Amino acid sequence: MGLGNVPRDAFFNPDGSGADSLRDVVDKVLESLMVVVRERAGQSPLPRSVESHYEAFPQEGHGYDDVFARLSGVLQDSLYPAHPGYIGHMDSIPTLMSVIGDFVAAFLNNNLLSQEMSPALSMMETDVLRQFGQKFGLGENSGGVMTSGGTLANLQALALARNRAFSVRDEGLARLGKRPVLFASEVAHTSLQKAAMLLGLGSSAVVPVRADANSRMRPDDLEEKIRNAKACGEAPFAVVATAGTTVTGNIDPLREIGALAKQYGLWFHVDAAYGGGLIFSPTQRFRLQGIEQADSVTFNPQKWMYIAKTCAMVLFKDTDLLLSDFRVAAPYMSDSDFVNLGEISVQGTRHADILKLWLSLCHIGLVGYQQLVDHSYATTAFFVDQIRARSYLVLAGEPETNLCCFRGEPSFLPQDAWDEWNVELQRHLSQRGQTFLSCPGYRGGRWLRAVLLNPFTTTEVIDGVFRAMDEFYQASAAARG
Ligand SMILES: Cc1ncc(COP(=O)(O)O)c(C=O)c1O
């Protein structure tokens, strides 16, 4: 069978001919994207409606124009997180260099499984992550691997902790007489339960530790839970502290928790998927004090470093442990002194997420990142002032990062109607206020959550959000008579 039905431009020509038509295609895609940018600017970050465009695969392929017409439909129906009013989740506008980095990574199509398949990029990942290890204060022998999201980073950290504690890398858990358990705050991310499930411990092996009024893990309760577990014949092996909790952005007392982990001989993991961005700010970095004691750290540059998804890493204080307690060699790769990254990470074939991170760091620089972090603190302070100025709004606790969790408790309604009122307020803001706030369940109720990442979310934008909230409040008060 010939190739008569494969379009001549199904691939770019590796001999370099046809470069002009490649430029035309890129121009067309860019134009479609710019239409979205221009149209969405004055509208909601949410798509108006989402329709299904996904017909059966065609027998014969379509030309560019047809394909791009379909792509436009997808763009119209997609969320637009770059919008200054999109402040509901831990994702925001991506750096331009990370968009370019992903484009180039796809073009190069190197595989970060092994050095022979990605000579420059494998070394880049090792070098860049060594620098991150040092920025977190983990020391000279620190480093790690990129992972596709924080969930996998937490999984890998806990897999190494478990293997190390019980020497189960090769023989598995069957011969263990005691049940391994780990400790994390009751508001820690659910990826820890997933990790425990996948590690054969069962999701209930994550023992919840009580959090204080500001969602920070209580060291006294941690100690009690560790002692109880030991007394019950369980085998504690790790403590996970969170730096930047998912709903409120608070930071567990890392120093005290690290000291307890050491006292009881437990692995100390810090899930800094969100709060890790504080390493760039000399004025805010103090909030991470104690992270340098960690055996492992999760950090997601896809959040506070604005790198296009996915971009996450797991770092280890002692990278030798990755070799002794995690590595599974890939004998189908040629021998070299360089440790193939796919042998020391959960994934085999790996995307070159490192490229967009490195390009963004080269372009924005450490001082640029410092300013982005500090600027978002100023924006958050302004946002919090607006909440405190309104008697119908209450904060879930004291914000420590750029997350602000709050809700309406209008006195003209009974308490059991507040949840529904907040859900309706969120809907109103999305539909009328060109704003998206998320509406998480927290402490048994519905709350509103703002994540003030986007540098385009100015004080004018925030004023508009609160004007829309006040309108809703006044209208619902009036409707009650
Ligand atoms: C604190 C924390 N840890 C881990 C994760 C999981 O990261 P991912 O969604 O990239 O897997 C999240 C996600 O928001 C998070 O907030």
The ligand as a MOL file (V3000), in Angstrom:
LIG
                    3D

  0  0  0     0  0            999 V3000
M  V30 BEGIN CTAB
M  V30 COUNTS 16 16 0 0 0
M  V30 BEGIN ATOM
M  V30 1 C -0.8580 21.0760 48.0410 0
M  V30 2 C -1.0490 20.2690 46.7890 0
M  V30 3 N -0.3610 19.1340 46.6290 0
M  V30 4 C -0.4940 18.3690 45.5340 0
M  V30 5 C -1.3440 18.7410 44.5270 0
M  V30 6 C -1.5050 17.8400 43.3360 0
M  V30 7 O -0.8780 18.4020 42.2190 0
M  V30 8 P -1.3060 17.9660 40.7450 0
M  V30 9 O -2.7260 18.3890 40.5440 0
M  V30 10 O -0.3120 18.7020 39.8970 0
M  V30 11 O -1.1430 16.4970 40.6170 0
M  V30 12 C -2.0770 19.9250 44.6400 0
M  V30 13 C -2.9940 20.3650 43.5780 0
M  V30 14 O -3.5870 21.3900 43.6010 0
M  V30 15 C -1.9260 20.7100 45.8030 0
M  V30 16 O -2.6360 21.8260 45.9900 0
M  V30 END ATOM
M  V30 BEGIN BOND
M  V30 1 1 1 2
M  V30 2 1 2 3
M  V30 3 2 2 15
M  V30 4 2 3 4
M  V30 5 1 4 5
M  V30 6 1 5 6
M  V30 7 2 5 12
M  V30 8 1 6 7
M  V30 9 1 7 8
M  V30 10 2 8 9
M  V30 11 1 8 10
M  V30 12 1 8 11
M  V30 13 1 12 13
M  V30 14 1 12 15
M  V30 15 2 13 14
M  V30 16 1 15 16
M  V30 END BOND
M  V30 END CTAB
M  END
